[in-house]
Amino acid sequence: MKKSFLILSFCVLSLSANAQSTSKSEKINQLMELTGSGKMGIQVMNQMINSFKTAHSSVKDEFWEDFKKEIKAEDITNMIIPIYDKYYTETDIDQIITFYNSPVGKKMIATMPQVMQESMAVGQVWGKQIGEKVLEQLKAKGHLEK
C-alpha cells in the first residue's frame, strides 16, 4: 500500500513538474513571438544567403529559393527556448512579457532593428579605431617595422 502511494505521489509530482515546464515553455515561446526572435533569425539567414549568393554567383536563384523554404523560424525559436528556460524563472518571463506588451516595450521591439544596425555600425568604427591604435603603438614600441 505504501509502495503504491509513493508511486502515485511520484507520478503526480512528475506530471505537475511537466505541466509547469510546458507552461513556462509556452510562455517563452510567446515571448519569442512577441519580440520577433524567429523573424530576426530569418533576416540573419537571408543576409547569410545573400553573402553566399555573392560568393557563389554561378549558382542559380532557384537553388537559394529552394534552400530558404527549408528554413523555419520555429527552428531557431526552439533552440532559444532552453536558454531562456535556463536563465529566467517563469515569473521573470511573465514580467518580461508584461514589459514587452507595454507602450515602451512595444516601442523597443519596433525600434530594435534600427538600434542594432546603428550600434553595429558604431561598433565597426570603434573596432577600426582600436585596431589602428594598436598598430600605431606596436610600431612606436618597435614591435612592427615602420
PEFEN-V24207 format. One record per residue. RES is the residue in one letter. SS is DSSP state (h for helix, s for strand, l for the rest). D_CENTER is the distance of its C-alpha to the mean C-alpha in Angstrom with 1 decimal. Layout:
res=[RES:RES]
ss=[SS:SS]
d_center=[D_CENTER:D_CENTER]
This chain:
res=[M:K:K:S:F:L:I:L:S:F:C:V:L:S:L:S:A:N:A:Q:S:T:S:K:S:E:K:I:N:Q:L:M:E:L:T:G:S:G:K:M:G:I:Q:V:M:N:Q:M:I:N:S:F:K:T:A:H:S:S:V:K:D:E:F:W:E:D:F:K:K:E:I:K:A:E:D:I:T:N:M:I:I:P:I:Y:D:K:Y:Y:T:E:T:D:I:D:Q:I:I:T:F:Y:N:S:P:V:G:K:K:M:I:A:T:M:P:Q:V:M:Q:E:S:M:A:V:G:Q:V:W:G:K:Q:I:G:E:K:V:L:E:Q:L:K:A:K:G:H:L:E:K]
ss=[l:h:h:h:h:h:h:h:h:h:h:h:h:h:h:h:h:h:h:h:h:h:h:h:h:h:h:h:h:h:h:h:h:h:h:l:h:h:h:h:h:h:h:h:h:h:h:h:h:h:h:h:h:h:h:l:l:l:l:l:h:h:h:h:h:h:h:h:h:h:l:l:h:h:h:h:h:h:h:h:h:h:h:h:h:h:h:l:l:h:h:h:h:h:h:h:h:h:h:h:h:l:h:h:h:h:h:h:h:h:h:h:h:h:h:h:h:h:h:h:h:h:h:h:h:h:h:h:h:h:h:h:h:h:h:h:h:h:h:h:l:l:l:l:l:l]
d_center=[49.8:47.8:45.8:45.0:44.0:41.6:40.1:39.7:38.2:35.7:34.7:34.4:32.2:30.0:29.7:29.0:26.2:24.7:25.0:23.3:20.4:20.2:20.4:17.6:15.4:16.6:15.8:12.2:12.1:14.0:11.6:8.7:11.6:12.9:10.1:9.6:5.9:7.8:10.0:7.9:7.0:10.8:11.7:10.4:12.2:15.2:15.4:15.5:18.1:20.1:20.3:21.5:23.9:25.4:25.8:27.3:29.3:31.8:29.3:30.0:27.5:28.1:26.3:23.1:23.4:24.0:21.1:18.7:20.2:19.1:15.3:14.0:10.9:11.7:11.2:7.5:7.6:10.3:8.7:6.2:9.4:11.4:9.4:9.8:13.3:14.1:13.7:14.7:17.9:18.6:20.4:17.4:15.3:18.5:18.8:15.3:16.0:19.4:18.1:15.9:19.0:21.2:22.4:20.7:17.3:17.8:18.8:15.7:13.6:16.2:16.4:12.9:12.9:16.4:15.7:12.9:15.4:18.3:16.7:16.0:19.6:21.0:19.2:20.8:24.2:23.9:23.1:26.1:28.3:27.6:28.3:31.5:32.5:32.1:34.2:36.8:37.2:37.3:40.1:41.9:42.0:43.3:40.4:40.2:43.0:43.7]
